[in-house]
Amino acid sequence: MFTPHRPRKKKKAAVTTTSAIAQTLVITDPKTTEPAPAFPLVSFLWPGRKSTSQWIVLPLILMVVGLFRWTVGIWGYSGYQHPPMHGDFEAQRHWMEITTQLPISKWYFYDLQYWGLDYPPLTAYHSWFLGKIGFWIQPRWFTLGTSRGIEEQLLKVYMRATVLVSEYASYVPAAILFNRKIAKLRGISAWESSVVLAAVLLQPATILIDHAHFQYNTVMLGLVLASMTSVLANRYLWSCVFFVGALCFKQMALYFAPAMFAYLVGICLVPRPNVLRFFSISLVTMLSFAVIFGPLLLGSLYESTKDSKLVNSLVPPPTLKSSPLQIDTKSWYYPLVLQLAQSIYRVFPFARGIFEDKVANFWGCVHTIHKLNVYPIPMLQRISMLATFISILPTCMTISLFPRKELLPWAMASSAWGFFLFSFQVHEKSVLLPLLPMTVLLGIEGGLGTEMRAWIGWANILGVWTLFPLLKRDELRMPYAVLTLLWTYLLGLPPASWSLYTPRQTELAAPTKLLHLAFYMAMLIWHVLEAFVAPPVGKPDLWVVINTLIGAAGFGICFLWCSWQLILRSGLMEDYFGVRIRLEKLGKVDVKEKKALKKSQ
């Protein structure tokens, strides 16, 4: 028996609503009363807002941002023609040299006075991989000892290419996935998400440090973004894997660790304890560390069995010498302990001091007024640890009590700012870490609106401005000016555009306008003075010191703003005041009832 054919019911067309972020990208032209782009970046992507496939828009964005990265690489780099130590370019090349030419057991011990390896094992493996390819292209680039300070043009091209490929293999895919995931959660269209992606990938500070100054920060930042994306997708175990990868690539990822740890603890406890999830997260985290450290430790153990004299030739770190635990140097496990202790000692260089060079954080400001190098380093370590703990405690408590995925970028930004301002051994380049979660917040609802764009743009411009003294030493003034002005122009920010701060702009509060304008004017005046007025004879670093003082004040405000936004968006204030109001109402009712009861009696 045949059943009659039933035509498929047509699905009802979904009711389309204009997202909050779309309303911030499109304005009404006062002359034509037609929709118009709100700022230049929207104008460039305006043709793709309707029917253009995002598989066309995305490759165009990636080609343009890649072109800017490669063009910046034409300029000089850190330490160019500055012997004997050169700079970060030589450090990265040297690590490729020692990882490809030495046995793995000597990686963290070899000639520590000349750019000794001081990053976790994943950086060492990354250097080994790139060094192997480079050695195949030209062996003399990485010949042990004789290749130091080499500055061939083809080597520069190869090294620049490794940064670009590494970024496009880690940071760029992570940024795309994070952007799309948060857009899907918030109901943001693909075109609107493309505008945000272009703004994130054109962030000037990251391009200047990695592709001009020369480093591989975007690999670590990409792993952090991948971890955040996994949280948005409820893939908590993958989030642990990616975050451990970030920690094992660069230890500065610790800036985000308290917030991520507090969030993961929160999802294990709220709304009810989940023991299985807690043990799963703990197990995967430990296994991830074991997998990454495994090649270093097992390789060292294998080499020590082949050469019994190898272990005795390696000088143990001071932490192992002063350890209360007595370890037999002839035991089979001693090479494992030695490698682990040495790598940790190199990764956390507490002996260097509380900050590096002149950095725009709290300790840099205090040192300007009262010299901190007169105090013993252990005391400074304890003080900075206490200050950092106090600064991030409200953030960790908030995200653990309200573990909502949309709050994680705010928590990570607040935690990173706390570390940057108060932790031990901070570099000026570390400002890239708090800027990452702040910048990706452009993708949330209202992220490209007036208030959010003003705050995030101001933080980014302030961050890249504090990097100017470093970039000036590398002769990178022109890339700094071009990329910074380009980003401000595209996002409609000062000094390219002052439209956000005009009296007609009512969405931005007057105190915020005055605050931002004061900093923008200070930065512009500083550039004029630094360029045309020589510092006093007795104070050659005057302009650099002023730069750090202004920058530290601004970063402190960024820290407070991110922390306040986290608390505000968590609902903590509403819950607290709501309970207080309800208690007061209950109290009044109780009093009335008591009075009525007395009258009736």
Secondary structure, 3 states (H helix, E strand, C coil): CCCCCCCCCCCCCCCCCCCHHHHHHEEECCCCCCEEECCHHHHHCHHHHCCCCHHHHHHHHHHHHHHHHHHHCCCCCCCCCCCCCCCHHHHHHHHHHHHHHCCHHHCCCCCCCCCCCCCCHHHHHHHHHHHHHHHHHCHHHHCCCCCCCCCCHHHHHHHHHHHHHHHHHCHHHHHHHHHHHHHHHHCCCHHHHHHHHHHHHCCHHHHHHHHHHHCCHHHHHHHHHHHHHHHHCCCHHHHHHHHHHHHHHCHHHHHCHHHHHHHHHHHHHCCCCCHHHHHHHHHHHHHHHHHHHHHHHHHHHHHHHHCCCCHHHCCCCHHHHCCCCCCCCCCCCHHHHHHHHHHHHHHCCHHHCCECCCCCCHHHHHHHHCCCCCCCHHHHHHHHHHHHHHHHHHHHHHHHHCCCHHHHHHHHHHHHHHHHHHCCCECHHHHHHHHHHHHHHHHCCCCCCHHHHHHHHHHHHHHHHHCHHHHHHCCCHHHHHHHHHHHHHHHCCCCCCCHHHCCCCCCCCHHHHHHHHHHHHHHHHHHHHHHHCCCCCCCCCHHHHHHHHHHHHHHHHHHHHHHHHHHHHHCHHHHHHHHHHHHHHHHHHHHHHHHHHHHHC
